[in-house]
């Protein structure tokens, strides 16, 4: 059984990513693992619990933002530039939490 979670914002550590519009994240159990998947950014995360999987998903999303979207295009390969464009279309703002 695959569920679809409508995600409007993601939080990882000290950052909250507010999205322009909700994204549809697939959530399903695969054997003993939970999985969260968002094909548009090629994010596939898993964990022993649904929360662990959701946390891993948020960490992966945050890593793309911090390490790719914040890097100058000239320092990125073609696939990374495309990934940067795609995530930049999704993120409206990033809030730093205290």
C-alpha positions in Angstrom: 0.0 0.0 0.0 1.4 3.4 -1.1 0.2 6.5 0.6 0.7 10.0 -0.7 1.7 12.7 1.8 1.1 16.3 0.8 4.0 18.3 2.1 3.9 22.1 2.4 7.1 22.5 4.4 10.1 20.4 5.5 12.2 20.9 8.6 15.8 19.6 9.1 17.9 20.7 12.1 17.8 24.5 12.0 16.1 25.1 8.7 12.5 25.1 7.6 11.9 25.0 3.9 8.6 26.6 2.9 7.4 25.4 -0.5 5.6 27.4 -3.1 3.0 24.7 -3.3 2.6 21.3 -1.7 4.6 18.4 -3.2 3.3 14.8 -3.3 5.6 12.4 -1.5 5.0 8.7 -1.8 5.1 6.9 1.6 5.1 3.1 1.8 6.4 0.1 3.8 8.8 -2.2 2.1 9.3 -5.3 4.3 10.6 -3.9 7.6 11.5 -0.5 6.2 9.4 2.6 5.6 10.2 4.6 2.5 9.6 8.2 1.4 10.0 9.1 -2.3 9.8 12.2 -4.4 10.7 11.3 -8.0 11.0 14.9 -9.3 14.2 15.4 -7.2 15.2 11.7 -7.2 14.8 11.6 -3.4 14.5 8.2 -1.9 14.7 7.8 1.8 14.1 5.0 4.2 14.1 4.2 7.9 13.0 1.5 10.4 10.0 3.7 11.4 7.8 6.1 9.4 9.3 9.0 11.3 12.9 7.9 10.7 12.1 7.7 7.0 10.5 11.1 7.0 13.5 12.5 8.8 15.9 11.0 6.3 13.7 12.5 3.5 14.0 16.0 5.1 17.8 15.5 5.5 18.2 14.6 1.8 16.0 17.5 0.7 18.1 19.9 2.9 21.3 18.5 1.6 20.3 19.2 -2.0 19.4 22.8 -1.0 22.5 23.4 1.0 25.1 21.7 -1.2 23.6 22.2 -4.7 21.1 25.0 -4.8 23.5 27.3 -3.0 26.4 26.6 -5.3 27.3 28.7 -8.4 26.2 27.0 -11.6 29.8 27.1 -12.9 30.9 24.8 -10.1 28.2 22.2 -10.9 27.9 19.5 -13.5 24.9 19.5 -15.9 22.8 17.1 -13.8 23.4 19.2 -10.6 22.5 22.4 -12.4 19.2 20.8 -13.5 18.6 19.6 -9.9 19.3 23.1 -8.6 16.7 24.5 -11.1 14.1 22.0 -10.0 14.5 22.5 -6.2 14.6 26.3 -6.7 11.2 26.1 -8.4 9.8 24.4 -5.3 11.3 26.4 -2.4 9.7 29.7 -1.7 11.8 30.6 1.4 14.1 29.1 4.0 13.6 30.0 7.6 16.4 29.6 10.1 15.0 28.2 13.4 16.4 29.1 16.8 
